[in-house]
Amino acid sequence: MQDTGIPNQASNPPAEAAVRAADPIIRAEKIEKYYAQPSQNRIQVISATDLAIVPGEILALLGPSGSGKSTMLRMLTGLSTPSAGQVYWHEKPIAGAEINVSIVFQSFALFPWLTVLENVEAPLQARGVNPEERRARSMKMLDTVGLDGFEGAYPKELSGGMRQRVGFARALVVEPEVLFMDEPFSALDVLTAENLRSELLELWANKAMPTKAIFLVTHNIEEAVLLADRIVVLGRNPGHIRTDFRVLLAQPRDRKSEPFTQLVDYIYKVLTRPDVAPAEAPEQQIRVRDQRQMHYQMLPHARPGGMAGLLELLLDKGGRDDIYRLADDLTFEIDDLLPIVDAAQLLGFLKIEEGDAAITESGTEFANSEILRQKELFRDAALANVLLLRQIRRALESKSDHTVPEDFFLDMLDEQFSEEECLHQMETAVTWGRYAELFDYDAGRRRFILPDAQEEEAAAAEEDE
């Protein structure tokens, strides 16, 4: 299968503009693991590595046996101290921080002499939670994972899948900020493992899990592509990151789809060709989803005029050109051009194919239209593809006075973005919304206003005078 697509994470591809949505919960900075030898040599297990776990993300760590996957997990959770480098918990050294993580193990690791309920209560008891509260929390979590009615059973009475559900309940009952899973499905039969993966995704998508991020160690390539938002592949001798990229396919994912099989094939090649530098991660076709179920996209900081100019240039070049060659032709730095490319791609005006920017039918119409028609096309594309703009418009239409304070939307963005990025996102949203005439914005009062409502307000003020 031919290696095609966007650059991998190391080179910040266009798709990566939507990645760094929030500050990391856990950040590893040049961590290493090695063991000293009497001969003054040392056995290097993991070379200097940077890695971050961010909110709202399932991160899968893949690698061959001996690449240090479990060692990496232990260092990130604070169970093992790096030989060099530092792990930070919310930017504080993990050794001195109050961390909140849980681990689900490959072996079920249940106490055979305790009931299901007592197994789930165990970590709460260790934290000194009173009996009434720990029972209530444990019963709620057992119900969440589908074990209501089995609280009095012992592990030996349960199937493998049910025992692993107990493991999940025990890990989640402490409401960890990060849930670590060390090959949690590998000891199960194929059908049970598949069922548990689906249930895990459902809990995650419905926010029924009291956790902000998941770190999954696995050796199963398909499992990683099925579950993960981001995949890191390790090499060995010593362990090091071979590739680190986002999975952009919408959930639920189809194993038989071409983008899925391309990703699986790409990871397989990275794992089986340790002496060959990894190629670029394959391009992934993103299906349109109901954005009521999505997180906010990170809006690229680009202006409508810049997008229009880019599309006109592409038309002059036959509708398609290599992104990096286009940047050279324009004497742009690639980092200056990529936000414009990302914005046009987000709105459906162009698509990325094998490293080329290819204008779409709607992009062609936008580039060829007069300014008023461009605004109409931009408005339609923005409402169809940008959740934040659609929410602002609907809120304005539903309010009796047709005005909404900016802080209302900043509070929602704050759940996903840093404070600084929230302001950047709002600035871009205001620029796009004003251009599309979706709303007006009163900077003095920091309020959004429906355009017609502003005219009515002005007319009423004139009458009062």
N, C-alpha and C positions, 0 to 999 in steps of 0.2 A: 504494500500500500504506500502511495507516495506521501512524503512528508510535506504538508502545506500548512499555511495559516499565519496567525499573528505571532509576534515575538513573545517569548516567555517572560515570566515576571522580572527576571533580572534586567531586561531591557525596557521595562515599562511600556507595554503595548497599548494601543488605543483603548482596548477593553479595560485596561487597568485604571483608567481614570475614575471608575466607580468603585474602587476597592477600599481605599483607606477611609472608611466611613467614620471611625471613632478611634480614640486612643486605646492602645493595647491593654488588656487585662494582665497578661503575662508577656514579658519581653526578655528574650535571651540575647545577650551581647557577647559575641566571641567566646562562647562556652566551649570547653574541651573536657575530655575525660581520658586519662591515661594512668598507667600503673608503673611505678618505678621498679627497677630490677637491680639486683646486687651489682651487676656489671656497669652501673651508672647509665645504662640505656633505659628506655621505657617502652611499654606497650601502649601505643596510641589507639584508643577505641573510637573516639570522635574528635575530629579536627575542629579548629575554631569555627564556630557556627553562629549565625544570627537567625533568630526566628521570633515571630510574634503571634499571639493568640488574641483576636479582637472580638468584640461583642457581635452577636448576630451571625456567627459563622460556624459551620461544621468543617473542621480541618482534618484531613486524612493524611497520615504519615505512612508511606509505603517504603519497602526496601527489602533486599534479599536477606537471608539469614546471616547474622554476624555484622549487619550494618549499624547496629546500635539503636534500633527503634525503642526497645524497652528502656535502655539506658537513658535515652533522650527524655522519655516520659518521666522517669524517676527524677531527673534533674529539674524538669519543668514544674514538677509537683513539690519540690523541696525534700523528697525522700532521699536524694543523693546530692552531695555537694560537688559542683564542677571542680575539676583540677585547676582550671583557669577560666577567666571570664566571670560574668555575673548574670544571675537571673533576677528580674525585677517583677514585683507584684504591684501594679499601679504605680510604677516608677520608684518603688521603695525596694531595697535589697530584700529578697525573699526570706533570707535567714532571720531578719528582724521584723517581718511583717506578719500580720494576722491574716493568713490566707484561708480561703474557703473553697476547697476542691474536694471532689470525690472520685473514686476509681472503681470501675467495673472490670473484673478480671476474667481471663479466659476460663480458668477453673472457677466454679461457682463460689467457692470459699465461704460456704455457709457453716454455721455452728450446728452440727447434727443433733445435739442434745437440746436445742432450742426450737420452739415452734416458729412458724413463718412470722407471726406477729412479733415475737421476741427477737428474731433475727433482725427485723427492720427497726425495732426499737433500740437495738444495741448501740449504734453511734450516738443517738440522742441521750441515752443513759450515760454514756461516757462523757458527754458534754454537760451533764448535770441537769437536764431538763426534767421537770417534775412528772410523775407517772401519768397524771390526767392529760397533760399536754402531749406527751410523747405518744400516748395511745391514740389520741385523736389524730395527730399528724400521721402516724403510721397507718391507721385505718384508711385515711383519706388517700394516701399514696398507694396502698394496696388496691384500692378501688380504681385509681387512675391507671394502673398497669394491668388491670383485669384479673385480680386475684381476690376480689371480694368473696367471702365465704370460705376461704382456705386459711384464714388466720390461725386456726388451731391445729393445722396439719404440721407434720415434721418433714424435713427435706427428703428423707428416704421415701416418703409417700408421693412425691411429686415427680413429674417427668422432667427431662433436661430443660425443655423450654420454660416450664413453670419455675424451676429453680433459678434460671437466669432472670426471670421476671422479678423474683425475690431480690436478686442481686441489684437490679435496676432500682427497685423500690428503696432498698437500703441505701443506695448511693444518692438518690434524689431526695430522701426525706430530710436531709440536713440542708436542703436548698442551696446546693453548691453554685458558685458563680461560674465555675468551669467544671464540666463533667469529662473526665478522662476514661477512655475505654481501651483496654489492651486486648485486642483480638477477641471481642466478647461473643462472637457467633461461631468461632472456629470449632468449638466442641459439640456443636449441635448438628443434627441431620439437616439436609438441604432444605426441606420444606419448612421445618421449624425456624431455621435461620432466616429464611425469606420472610416468613410471617412476622418475626420480631423486628426485622429491618423496617418493614412497612409500618408497624406500630410505632417504632421510634420516630420515623419521619412524620407520622400523623401527630404525635404528641408535640414534636418540635414545631411543626407548621401552625398548630392550633394554640401554641404558647401554653400548653398544659404542663410543660416541664419547668420547674423553678430554677432554670439555669440559663446563662447568657451565651455560653459558647460550649462547643463539644470538640474534644481532641480525640480522634480515633486512630489507633495503631492497628494496621491490618496488613496481611500479605495477599489479600484477595483484590485483584485489580478491579473487577466488575463491582465489587462491594464499594470500593472507594468512589468510582464514577457514579454509582447509584445514589450514594448518600452525601458526598462532600460538596461544599461550595468552593473549596480550595484543596489542592493536592500537592504535597511535598514528597518527592521521591529521593531516597537516600542511596548513595553508593557506599562501598565498604573499603576497608584497608587503607586508611581509617574511614569511619563513617563521615560523610559529607553530603551536602545538598547537591543533587544532580540537576533537578528542575523543580520549579515552584510556580504553579499557575492556577488560575481560576477556572472553575467549571461553570459555564454560563447556561447550561441546558436547563430548561424549566422543569419543575417537578409536576407530576410524576414522570420519570424518565423511561424511555422505551429502549430496552436492550438491543432491539433489532434495528433501530434507526441508524442511519449512516454516521451522524456526528458522534453518537455513543460508541459505535464500533471503531471509529477513527481514534477516539481518545484512548480506548482500551489498547488498540494496536500501538499507539504512540508510547504509552507507559511500558508496554511489553518490550518495545525496542530499547527504551532507556534502561530497563532492568537487565536486559540480556546482552547489551553491548557496552560493557563498562569502560572499554578503551576508546570508544567513539564519543566525541562531544555531542551532547543532546541537540537534536534539531529543535526548531520552533514548535510550540504546542499547536495542534491543528485548530483551524478556524471552527467555531461552533455556531450553528444556526440557532438563534434565540427565538423560541415560539412566543407569540403574543399571549399574555396571561391576563386574567381578571386582576387588575391592579388593586382592587380592594383587599386582596389577600397578600399584597407585596409590601416589602419595605420601600421607603422612599428611594428612588434612584438618586445617585449623586449627579447633579446637573453640571455638565462641563461649563466652565466659565468662558463662554463665547457669545458674541453679539449676533443678532440676526443678519446684520449687514455683512459680517465676516463669512457667515454661511452662504449668503447669496453670492458673494464674490468667489468663494471656493467652487460653488456649483457652476458658475459661469465659466471659470477656468477649465473645469472638467469637460464641459460641453465643447470648448474649443479644442480639447485634446481627444475628441471622439467619445467622450463620456466615461473614460477610464484612464487611470494612471497610477503608477507605483507611488505610494505615500512618500517614501524617502526621496525619490527622484523629484516629485512635486515640490517638496520642501527645498531641495537644492535649486530648482528652477526659480523659485520665489525668493531665494536667499533667506529663507526662514530657518531658524533653529527648529528641529523636529518637535521639541517640547512646546513650541509656540503654535505649531500647526495642529498637533494632535487634539487639543480641546475643540477646535473648530470641526475637525473630522468626527470626533465623538458626538458632538451636538447634532450634526447633520445626520449621523447614523441613528441616534436616538429618536429623531423625528421622522425617520423613514425616508429621508431625501437621498441617502446613499447607503451602500453596503460595502463591507470589506470582503474581498474575494482574493485569496492567495496573496495577501500583502498589497493588493491594489484597492484603491477607492473607486467604486463603480457607481455612477449616478443611476438612480431609480426613475421610474416613470413619473412619480410625483415630484421628484427632485428636478427633473427636466421641465415639468410644467412650472414649477416655482421659479426656476432660473429664467424662463422665457416670458414670464408674466409681467404686467405693469404693477406698480407698487400696491394699489388697492387689492388686486387679485392675490399678490404675494402675501398680504396680511391675512386674507381669508384662508389661504392654504396653510399658512403658518398657524393660525388659530385652530383649524381643524386638526392639524398634526399634533399640536401641543395638548389639546384636550384628549386626543386619543392615546397619547403616549406618555404624558407627564402627570403623575398622580397629584403632586402638590398643586399644580395649576388648576387641575380639575376640581380639587377640593376647595380651593379659594373661590373659584367661580360659583360652585354650587352653594357654598356658605353664603355668599353675597346674594344670590337669588332667593335663598330661603329666609334670610333676615328681613323683618318688616321694614327696617330703615335702610337696608341694602348696604350696610357698612360693617366691617369686621376689623378688630385691632390686629396689628401685625403679631403681637405677642402670643395670640392664640395659636398661630401656626409655628412660631419659634419654639413654644413649649412642646409641640409634637415632634419637631425636628430634633429637639434636644435629647430625645430618647435614642437617637441613632447617630447623631453627629456631635463633634466637639463644639464648644461655644463659638470658636473662631469660624469653623466651617459652617455652622448654622447661619451666621451673618453673610458669608459668601454665597450660600445657597439662596438665601432670601434676596440678596442683591441681584442674582441672576434671574430668579423667578419674577422679580419686579420688572426687570428689563424686558424679558420675553412677554410677560403679560401685558405690559403697556404697548409694546409693538403690535401685538395681536389684538389690541383693544378688548381684551378680556376683562380688564378692570383698570381703574385709575388708582393712584397711590398718593396719599397726602403725607409728605415727609414730615411736616410739622407735627401732625397728630399721630403719625405712624399708624395710619388706618388704610385699609383697602376700601374702595368705593366702586359700586357698579356705575359704569359710565353714564347711563341714563339718569340714575339717581342723583349724580352730582349736578347734572343740568337742571333737574327739578329743584334741587336744593338752592341753586343760584337764582332760579326764577322766583322761588318763594321769598328769598332774601330781598330781591328787588321790589317785590310787591309790598313787603313790610316797610321798606323805606318810603 
